[in-house]
Amino acid sequence: MRVSFNPAALAEAEEATRWYRANGGITPSRAFALELKRVINLAIQQPGGGSPGLGGTSRLYLKRFPYTLVFRIEGDSVRIIAVAHQSRRPAYWGGRR
């Protein structure tokens, strides 16, 4: 199964990684990146998993980090819609494809 990112979702992942590096150093930054990869792999391995979300999306929660992976299954690929911080504007990503 292929993975593709909405450009805004990719920017969110990069921004979060930079924030953890600037505020905690390399270790938390790497831990965030590894956890994000783990959750993306979970979406690939279990495409029907996760909590149902808006507009046919599913959500998986990162462990130890206040982020949610919002994704949609499109044919044989996983489309990452958002890497959403859980304490910020709920469902701001609703219009994304």
KOLZALUM-339422 format. One record per residue: residue number from 1; x, y, z of N, C-alpha, C, CB in turn. Coordinates in nm, 4 decimals, decimal comma. Glycine has a CB too. Layout:
// KOLZALUM-339422
+-----+----------+----------+----------+----------+----------+----------+----------+----------+----------+----------+----------+----------+
|  nr |      n_u |      n_v |      n_w |     ca_u |     ca_v |     ca_w |      c_u |      c_v |      c_w |     cb_u |     cb_v |     cb_w |
+-----+----------+----------+----------+----------+----------+----------+----------+----------+----------+----------+----------+----------+
| NUM |        X |        Y |        Z |        X |        Y |        Z |        X |        Y |        Z |        X |        Y |        Z |
...
+-----+----------+----------+----------+----------+----------+----------+----------+----------+----------+----------+----------+----------+
//
This chain:
// KOLZALUM-339422
+-----+----------+----------+----------+----------+----------+----------+----------+----------+----------+----------+----------+----------+
|  nr |      n_u |      n_v |      n_w |     ca_u |     ca_v |     ca_w |      c_u |      c_v |      c_w |     cb_u |     cb_v |     cb_w |
+-----+----------+----------+----------+----------+----------+----------+----------+----------+----------+----------+----------+----------+
|   1 |   0,0845 |  -0,1172 |   0,0000 |   0,0000 |   0,0000 |   0,0000 |   0,0900 |   0,1248 |   0,0000 |  -0,0966 |  -0,0009 |   0,1229 |
|   2 |   0,0539 |   0,2199 |  -0,0837 |   0,1305 |   0,3441 |  -0,0935 |   0,0829 |   0,4448 |   0,0110 |   0,1184 |   0,4041 |  -0,2349 |
|   3 |   0,1697 |   0,5401 |   0,0427 |   0,1355 |   0,6479 |   0,1347 |   0,1589 |   0,7793 |   0,0628 |   0,2192 |   0,6398 |   0,2667 |
|   4 |   0,0615 |   0,8702 |   0,0744 |   0,0794 |   1,0050 |   0,0219 |   0,0323 |   1,1033 |   0,1275 |   0,0019 |   1,0251 |  -0,1122 |
|   5 |   0,0920 |   1,2207 |   0,1256 |   0,0606 |   1,3243 |   0,2225 |  -0,0053 |   1,4427 |   0,1545 |   0,1863 |   1,3687 |   0,2963 |
|   6 |  -0,1094 |   1,4952 |   0,2146 |  -0,1554 |   1,6273 |   0,1797 |  -0,0385 |   1,7201 |   0,2150 |  -0,2909 |   1,6664 |   0,2557 |
|   7 |  -0,0028 |   1,8166 |   0,1308 |   0,1115 |   1,9028 |   0,1604 |   0,1027 |   1,9709 |   0,2974 |   0,1241 |   2,0079 |   0,0533 |
|   8 |  -0,0166 |   2,0075 |   0,3388 |  -0,0321 |   2,0710 |   0,4703 |  -0,0032 |   1,9714 |   0,5826 |  -0,1744 |   2,1289 |   0,4859 |
|   9 |  -0,0391 |   1,8445 |   0,5646 |  -0,0112 |   1,7416 |   0,6653 |   0,1384 |   1,7180 |   0,6774 |  -0,0828 |   1,6101 |   0,6301 |
|  10 |   0,2071 |   1,7173 |   0,5642 |   0,3519 |   1,7016 |   0,5669 |   0,4163 |   1,8188 |   0,6400 |   0,4080 |   1,6900 |   0,4242 |
|  11 |   0,3664 |   1,9391 |   0,6141 |   0,4182 |   2,0580 |   0,6829 |   0,3932 |   2,0491 |   0,8335 |   0,3532 |   2,1857 |   0,6259 |
|  12 |   0,2775 |   1,9962 |   0,8734 |   0,2482 |   1,9803 |   1,0161 |   0,3449 |   1,8826 |   1,0823 |   0,1043 |   1,9324 |   1,0357 |
|  13 |   0,3742 |   1,7723 |   1,0147 |   0,4678 |   1,6732 |   1,0690 |   0,6073 |   1,7339 |   1,0827 |   0,4726 |   1,5473 |   0,9789 |
|  14 |   0,6494 |   1,8061 |   0,9819 |   0,7818 |   1,8697 |   0,9869 |   0,7877 |   1,9761 |   1,0952 |   0,8167 |   1,9316 |   0,8513 |
|  15 |   0,6820 |   2,0548 |   1,1080 |   0,6778 |   2,1590 |   1,2106 |   0,6846 |   2,0993 |   1,3507 |   0,5509 |   2,2429 |   1,1958 |
|  16 |   0,6107 |   1,9918 |   1,3748 |   0,6124 |   1,9270 |   1,5057 |   0,7509 |   1,8699 |   1,5362 |   0,5065 |   1,8158 |   1,5118 |
|  17 |   0,8130 |   1,8088 |   1,4360 |   0,9472 |   1,7537 |   1,4548 |   1,0455 |   1,8650 |   1,4897 |   0,9937 |   1,6786 |   1,3281 |
|  18 |   1,0370 |   1,9767 |   1,4176 |   1,1240 |   2,0916 |   1,4485 |   1,0973 |   2,1460 |   1,5884 |   1,1040 |   2,2032 |   1,3449 |
|  19 |   0,9711 |   2,1525 |   1,6285 |   0,9373 |   2,2047 |   1,7611 |   0,9994 |   2,1171 |   1,8695 |   0,7839 |   2,2125 |   1,7795 |
|  20 |   0,9861 |   1,9852 |   1,8558 |   1,0443 |   1,8960 |   1,9567 |   1,1958 |   1,9079 |   1,9597 |   1,0039 |   1,7507 |   1,9295 |
|  21 |   1,2574 |   1,9279 |   1,8455 |   1,4029 |   1,9442 |   1,8428 |   1,4444 |   2,0746 |   1,9099 |   1,4548 |   1,9405 |   1,6984 |
|  22 |   1,3737 |   2,1831 |   1,8799 |   1,4076 |   2,3141 |   1,9368 |   1,3805 |   2,3202 |   2,0869 |   1,3289 |   2,4238 |   1,8660 |
|  23 |   1,2790 |   2,2481 |   2,1331 |   1,2393 |   2,2586 |   2,2729 |   1,2823 |   2,1421 |   2,3606 |   1,0933 |   2,2722 |   2,2805 |
|  24 |   1,3318 |   2,0362 |   2,3009 |   1,3720 |   1,9217 |   2,3821 |   1,5004 |   1,8568 |   2,3371 |   1,2646 |   1,8205 |   2,3822 |
|  25 |   1,5403 |   1,8844 |   2,2134 |   1,6626 |   1,8261 |   2,1614 |   1,6353 |   1,7125 |   2,0644 |   1,7482 |   1,7771 |   2,2745 |
|  26 |   1,7420 |   1,6477 |   2,0274 |   1,7360 |   1,5438 |   1,9253 |   1,6541 |   1,4218 |   1,9700 |   1,8766 |   1,5004 |   1,8885 |
|  27 |   1,6629 |   1,3855 |   2,0977 |   1,5948 |   1,2642 |   2,1440 |   1,4425 |   1,2744 |   2,1307 |   1,6317 |   1,2362 |   2,2891 |
|  28 |   1,3781 |   1,3799 |   2,1813 |   1,2331 |   1,3876 |   2,1618 |   1,1925 |   1,4051 |   2,0160 |   1,1771 |   1,5011 |   2,2425 |
|  29 |   1,2756 |   1,4743 |   1,9397 |   1,2476 |   1,4927 |   1,7979 |   1,2468 |   1,3583 |   1,7251 |   1,3510 |   1,5871 |   1,7348 |
|  30 |   1,3457 |   1,2768 |   1,7516 |   1,3519 |   1,1437 |   1,6902 |   1,2390 |   1,0548 |   1,7394 |   1,4864 |   1,0775 |   1,7195 |
|  31 |   1,2072 |   1,0655 |   1,8694 |   1,0986 |   0,9849 |   1,9248 |   0,9665 |   1,0200 |   1,8574 |   1,0880 |   1,0055 |   2,0770 |
|  32 |   0,9427 |   1,1483 |   1,8329 |   0,8204 |   1,1897 |   1,7644 |   0,8178 |   1,1316 |   1,6230 |   0,8097 |   1,3443 |   1,7600 |
|  33 |   0,9275 |   1,1458 |   1,5508 |   0,9337 |   1,0952 |   1,4133 |   0,9116 |   0,9439 |   1,4091 |   1,0693 |   1,1305 |   1,3494 |
|  34 |   0,9702 |   0,8709 |   1,5024 |   0,9525 |   0,7253 |   1,5069 |   0,8092 |   0,6870 |   1,5411 |   1,0479 |   0,6635 |   1,6087 |
|  35 |   0,7478 |   0,7602 |   1,6327 |   0,6088 |   0,7313 |   1,6682 |   0,5159 |   0,7616 |   1,5515 |   0,5667 |   0,8122 |   1,7916 |
|  36 |   0,5424 |   0,8692 |   1,4816 |   0,4617 |   0,9015 |   1,3638 |   0,4749 |   0,7912 |   1,2591 |   0,5043 |   1,0379 |   1,3041 |
|  37 |   0,5968 |   0,7444 |   1,2365 |   0,6182 |   0,6330 |   1,1423 |   0,5430 |   0,5076 |   1,1861 |   0,7682 |   0,6016 |   1,1295 |
|  38 |   0,5465 |   0,4789 |   1,3163 |   0,4783 |   0,3607 |   1,3688 |   0,3287 |   0,3685 |   1,3394 |   0,5026 |   0,3468 |   1,5207 |
|  39 |   0,2701 |   0,4850 |   1,3618 |   0,1265 |   0,5009 |   1,3414 |   0,0921 |   0,4956 |   1,1922 |   0,0780 |   0,6335 |   1,4028 |
|  40 |   0,1773 |   0,5519 |   1,1084 |   0,1548 |   0,5422 |   0,9632 |   0,1606 |   0,3964 |   0,9194 |   0,2598 |   0,6263 |   0,8849 |
|  41 |   0,2579 |   0,3224 |   0,9704 |   0,2673 |   0,1797 |   0,9378 |   0,1445 |   0,1031 |   0,9866 |   0,3940 |   0,1194 |   0,9991 |
|  42 |   0,0912 |   0,1419 |   1,1013 |  -0,0304 |   0,0795 |   1,1523 |  -0,1471 |   0,1066 |   1,0571 |  -0,0628 |   0,1317 |   1,2943 |
|  43 |  -0,1555 |   0,2281 |   1,0050 |  -0,2613 |   0,2613 |   0,9078 |  -0,2464 |   0,1771 |   0,7816 |  -0,2573 |   0,4118 |   0,8718 |
|  44 |  -0,1233 |   0,1513 |   0,7401 |  -0,0976 |   0,0687 |   0,6216 |  -0,1365 |  -0,0767 |   0,6477 |   0,0510 |   0,0774 |   0,5808 |
|  45 |  -0,0952 |  -0,1283 |   0,7625 |  -0,1192 |  -0,2687 |   0,7942 |  -0,2650 |  -0,2989 |   0,8265 |  -0,0331 |  -0,3096 |   0,9100 |
|  46 |  -0,3341 |  -0,2008 |   0,8842 |  -0,4732 |  -0,2199 |   0,9229 |  -0,5561 |  -0,1026 |   0,8700 |  -0,4869 |  -0,2327 |   1,0778 |
|  47 |  -0,5739 |  -0,0949 |   0,7379 |  -0,6395 |   0,0209 |   0,6786 |  -0,7816 |   0,0461 |   0,7291 |  -0,6427 |   0,0047 |   0,5313 |
|  48 |  -0,8470 |  -0,0544 |   0,7801 |  -0,9814 |  -0,0352 |   0,8350 |  -0,9800 |   0,0028 |   0,9816 |  -1,0627 |  -0,1601 |   0,8168 |
|  49 |  -0,8615 |   0,0151 |   1,0393 |  -0,8497 |   0,0461 |   1,1815 |  -0,8632 |   0,1940 |   1,2085 |  -0,7180 |  -0,0033 |   1,2350 |
|  50 |  -0,8492 |   0,2273 |   1,3312 |  -0,8608 |   0,3664 |   1,3716 |  -1,0048 |   0,4033 |   1,4017 |  -0,8053 |   0,4573 |   1,2640 |
|  51 |  -1,0207 |   0,5184 |   1,4621 |  -1,1542 |   0,5699 |   1,4935 |  -1,2097 |   0,6412 |   1,3720 |  -1,1505 |   0,6653 |   1,6160 |
|  52 |  -1,3386 |   0,6244 |   1,3429 |  -1,3964 |   0,6950 |   1,2289 |  -1,3941 |   0,8456 |   1,2524 |  -1,5401 |   0,6473 |   1,2031 |
|  53 |  -1,3683 |   0,9198 |   1,1447 |  -1,3632 |   1,0652 |   1,1526 |  -1,4528 |   1,1287 |   1,0481 |  -1,2205 |   1,1144 |   1,1358 |
|  54 |  -1,4367 |   1,2571 |   1,0314 |  -1,5176 |   1,3336 |   0,9365 |  -1,4846 |   1,2968 |   0,7929 |  -1,4970 |   1,4829 |   0,9577 |
|  55 |  -1,5843 |   1,3004 |   0,7067 |  -1,5632 |   1,2849 |   0,5631 |  -1,4945 |   1,1574 |   0,5202 |  -1,4855 |   1,3973 |   0,5141 |
|  56 |  -1,5238 |   1,0472 |   0,5870 |  -1,4648 |   0,9195 |   0,5484 |  -1,3214 |   0,9009 |   0,5943 |  -1,4705 |   0,9051 |   0,4014 |
|  57 |  -1,2774 |   0,9817 |   0,6888 |  -1,1420 |   0,9676 |   0,7406 |  -1,1401 |   0,8726 |   0,8596 |  -1,0849 |   1,1042 |   0,7805 |
|  58 |  -1,0204 |   0,8339 |   0,8966 |  -0,9968 |   0,7573 |   1,0187 |  -0,8898 |   0,8297 |   1,0977 |  -0,9544 |   0,6093 |   0,9876 |
|  59 |  -0,8862 |   0,8021 |   1,2283 |  -0,7886 |   0,8670 |   1,3160 |  -0,7142 |   0,7629 |   1,3973 |  -0,8573 |   0,9682 |   1,4091 |
|  60 |  -0,5854 |   0,7848 |   1,4087 |  -0,5008 |   0,7060 |   1,4985 |  -0,4252 |   0,8045 |   1,5865 |  -0,4018 |   0,6118 |   1,4187 |
|  61 |  -0,4138 |   0,7699 |   1,7129 |  -0,3510 |   0,8596 |   1,8086 |  -0,2070 |   0,8185 |   1,8346 |  -0,4297 |   0,8619 |   1,9392 |
|  62 |  -0,1184 |   0,9170 |   1,8372 |   0,0208 |   0,8899 |   1,8690 |   0,0336 |   0,8698 |   2,0192 |   0,1129 |   1,0049 |   1,8201 |
|  63 |   0,1165 |   0,7758 |   2,0598 |   0,1446 |   0,7539 |   2,2014 |   0,2483 |   0,8556 |   2,2466 |   0,1941 |   0,6084 |   2,2276 |
|  64 |   0,2298 |   0,9082 |   2,3666 |   0,3240 |   1,0007 |   2,4320 |   0,3305 |   1,1385 |   2,3668 |   0,4616 |   0,9406 |   2,4323 |
|  65 |   0,2563 |   1,1624 |   2,2613 |   0,2562 |   1,2915 |   2,1936 |   0,1113 |   1,3322 |   2,1684 |   0,3376 |   1,2858 |   2,0597 |
|  66 |   0,0792 |   1,4601 |   2,1842 |  -0,0603 |   1,5033 |   2,1691 |  -0,0993 |   1,5281 |   2,0230 |  -0,0838 |   1,6298 |   2,2499 |
|  67 |  -0,0804 |   1,4279 |   1,9405 |  -0,1095 |   1,4397 |   1,7974 |  -0,1959 |   1,3233 |   1,7514 |   0,0210 |   1,4449 |   1,7152 |
|  68 |  -0,2744 |   1,3514 |   1,6475 |  -0,3600 |   1,2519 |   1,5851 |  -0,3262 |   1,2454 |   1,4367 |  -0,5106 |   1,2852 |   1,6071 |
|  69 |  -0,3106 |   1,1253 |   1,3865 |  -0,2929 |   1,1046 |   1,2435 |  -0,4321 |   1,0891 |   1,1830 |  -0,2018 |   0,9791 |   1,2134 |
|  70 |  -0,4664 |   1,1782 |   1,0912 |  -0,5950 |   1,1723 |   1,0219 |  -0,5649 |   1,1242 |   0,8807 |  -0,6698 |   1,3130 |   1,0218 |
|  71 |  -0,6298 |   1,0158 |   0,8390 |  -0,6004 |   0,9577 |   0,7088 |  -0,7269 |   0,9064 |   0,6424 |  -0,4987 |   0,8451 |   0,7222 |
|  72 |  -0,7141 |   0,8810 |   0,5143 |  -0,8243 |   0,8269 |   0,4353 |  -0,7660 |   0,7174 |   0,3465 |  -0,8959 |   0,9391 |   0,3498 |
|  73 |  -0,8389 |   0,6094 |   0,3285 |  -0,7982 |   0,5043 |   0,2366 |  -0,8547 |   0,5410 |   0,1001 |  -0,8480 |   0,3621 |   0,2842 |
|  74 |  -0,7671 |   0,5493 |   0,0016 |  -0,8067 |   0,5820 |  -0,1358 |  -0,7516 |   0,4740 |  -0,2271 |  -0,7551 |   0,7240 |  -0,1788 |
|  75 |  -0,8359 |   0,3778 |  -0,2591 |  -0,7920 |   0,2662 |  -0,3423 |  -0,6869 |   0,1844 |  -0,2705 |  -0,7375 |   0,3163 |  -0,4757 |
|  76 |  -0,5680 |   0,1786 |  -0,3284 |  -0,4592 |   0,1012 |  -0,2678 |  -0,3579 |   0,1917 |  -0,1980 |  -0,3887 |   0,0168 |  -0,3742 |
|  77 |  -0,4016 |   0,3108 |  -0,1550 |  -0,3076 |   0,3987 |  -0,0848 |  -0,3711 |   0,4606 |   0,0393 |  -0,2581 |   0,5091 |  -0,1785 |
|  78 |  -0,2845 |   0,4992 |   0,1282 |  -0,3232 |   0,5707 |   0,2493 |  -0,2886 |   0,7170 |   0,2256 |  -0,2508 |   0,5132 |   0,3783 |
|  79 |  -0,3876 |   0,8031 |   0,2341 |  -0,3673 |   0,9466 |   0,2156 |  -0,3689 |   1,0115 |   0,3531 |  -0,4769 |   1,0091 |   0,1217 |
|  80 |  -0,2559 |   1,0716 |   0,3928 |  -0,2463 |   1,1405 |   0,5207 |  -0,3068 |   1,2792 |   0,5013 |  -0,0971 |   1,1487 |   0,5718 |
|  81 |  -0,4124 |   1,3068 |   0,5750 |  -0,4857 |   1,4322 |   0,5632 |  -0,4312 |   1,5361 |   0,6607 |  -0,6352 |   1,4093 |   0,5879 |
|  82 |  -0,3972 |   1,4927 |   0,7824 |  -0,3474 |   1,5862 |   0,8833 |  -0,2653 |   1,5123 |   0,9876 |  -0,4636 |   1,6612 |   0,9505 |
|  83 |  -0,1700 |   1,5834 |   1,0427 |  -0,0999 |   1,5430 |   1,1636 |  -0,1404 |   1,6512 |   1,2632 |   0,0614 |   1,5308 |   1,1438 |
|  84 |  -0,2544 |   1,6279 |   1,3273 |  -0,3252 |   1,7319 |   1,4015 |  -0,2901 |   1,7309 |   1,5499 |  -0,4747 |   1,7151 |   1,3842 |
|  85 |  -0,2537 |   1,8474 |   1,6018 |  -0,2324 |   1,8629 |   1,7454 |  -0,3685 |   1,8533 |   1,8132 |  -0,1608 |   1,9992 |   1,7792 |
|  86 |  -0,3764 |   1,7766 |   1,9203 |  -0,5044 |   1,7491 |   1,9839 |  -0,5607 |   1,8666 |   2,0640 |  -0,4903 |   1,6309 |   2,0733 |
|  87 |  -0,4799 |   1,9680 |   2,0913 |  -0,5282 |   2,0831 |   2,1690 |  -0,5527 |   2,2053 |   2,0828 |  -0,4292 |   2,1177 |   2,2777 |
|  88 |  -0,5503 |   2,1882 |   1,9544 |  -0,5728 |   2,3004 |   1,8639 |  -0,7022 |   2,2805 |   1,7885 |  -0,4560 |   2,3165 |   1,7662 |
|  89 |  -0,7450 |   2,3799 |   1,7203 |  -0,8703 |   2,3841 |   1,6450 |  -0,9183 |   2,2466 |   1,5976 |  -0,8541 |   2,4743 |   1,5263 |
|  90 |  -1,0244 |   2,1946 |   1,6566 |  -1,0741 |   2,0642 |   1,6127 |  -1,1268 |   2,0693 |   1,4684 |  -1,1849 |   2,0158 |   1,7072 |
|  91 |  -1,0950 |   1,9684 |   1,3932 |  -1,1451 |   1,9481 |   1,2561 |  -1,1112 |   2,0626 |   1,1607 |  -1,2946 |   1,9295 |   1,2592 |
|  92 |  -1,0053 |   2,1378 |   1,1866 |  -0,9631 |   2,2466 |   1,0961 |  -0,9260 |   2,1931 |   0,9583 |  -0,8436 |   2,3229 |   1,1558 |
|  93 |  -0,8926 |   2,0693 |   0,9498 |  -0,8450 |   2,0066 |   0,8274 |  -0,9607 |   1,9521 |   0,7429 |  -0,7474 |   1,8945 |   0,8609 |
|  94 |  -1,0843 |   1,9761 |   0,7835 |  -1,2024 |   1,9167 |   0,7219 |  -1,2131 |   1,9306 |   0,5704 |  -1,3212 |   1,9760 |   0,7821 |
|  95 |  -1,1615 |   2,0369 |   0,5107 |  -1,1720 |   2,0562 |   0,3670 |  -1,0578 |   1,9983 |   0,2862 |  -1,1822 |   2,1991 |   0,3383 |
|  96 |  -0,9651 |   1,9327 |   0,3517 |  -0,8480 |   1,8790 |   0,2818 |  -0,8800 |   1,7505 |   0,2089 |  -0,7346 |   1,8551 |   0,3792 |
|  97 |  -0,8033 |   1,7254 |   0,1044 |  -0,8130 |   1,6001 |   0,0284 |  -0,6839 |   1,5255 |   0,0381 |  -0,8481 |   1,6258 |  -0,1185 |
+-----+----------+----------+----------+----------+----------+----------+----------+----------+----------+----------+----------+----------+
//
